[in-house]
Amino acid sequence: MTPPGNLQRPGPEAIDLGAVARLYSCSPRHAIRMADAGSIPRGFKVGSLRRWSRVAILEDIAQKQSDAGIGGRD
């Protein structure tokens, strides 16, 4: 059974390294380096896997874009 067309499924709250790398347009290894350096949220561990809060990553990207004057409306 599929949900009605006007209802959207919420995105995952925790995203993996591949999703973080795609959002920042970089390689997964570079995303790890940025997290270790504190340039992006560090994320958290689930067992041996690192995960990030989707909301925290999107807020970080929005903040970086506004600091750089990229995106948004004039």
DAHU-V657353 format. One line per field, one symbol per residue. phi: phi as a letter, one per 20 degrees, with the letter a starting at -180 (. if undefined). psi: psi as a letter, one per 40 degrees, with the letter a starting at -180 (. if undefined). burial: # if it has 9 or more other ideal C-beta (glycine too) atoms within 8 Angstrom, else .. A space follows every 10 residues. Layout:
BEGIN
phi->???
psi->???
burial->???
END
This chain:
BEGIN
phi->.dfgfeedff fffddegfff fffelbfgff ffffffenfc gfnbecmeee ccffffffff fffffffemd mmde
psi->hiiidehihi iidhiidddd dddefiiddd ddddddeedi idaihgbeih iihddddddd dddddddefi aai.
burial->.......... ...####.## #.##...#.# ##.##....# #.##.....# ####.###.# ##..##.... ....
END
